[in-house]
């Protein structure tokens, strides 16, 4: 009988921490809302400067649209063509780095999706735009495809 309260406590603590997420309040409120993809800058073959070149990917060139929706309750959703691809809980690993110069309106962020250190989402945010340095809509920042390595930076604006 003494085992039941211990097991109940373990289960409750596990549920509380497994569902952890950061609500978009205070400084984090800048994320809340819907963001639509405008373009992505892609550096192709940056591993070999002799063959490196740049591409700009847009909804027209790629024939698709992408969206990010940040919900105040602490979740983020990723969409392609208005179809939900993924939904994650938001845990901020870092937030608050202030850029200077042309990027002075931006604040740096790093988010652990579903509280997973191996599933990072990071970039810069301002009240009207988000710059995604890694991942969505293109997987991983450094990817090797057909012998090429490339970097992507994607730009989203508030809807």
ABEGO torsion letter per residue (X at the ends): XAAAAAAAAAAAAAAAAAABBBBBBEAAAAABEBBBBABBBBBBGAABAAABBBBBBBAAAAGBBBBBBBBAAGBBBBBBGGBBABBBBBBBABBGBBBBEAAAABBBBBBBBGGBAABBBBEBBBAABBBBABEOABBEABBBBGGBBBBBBBBBBBX
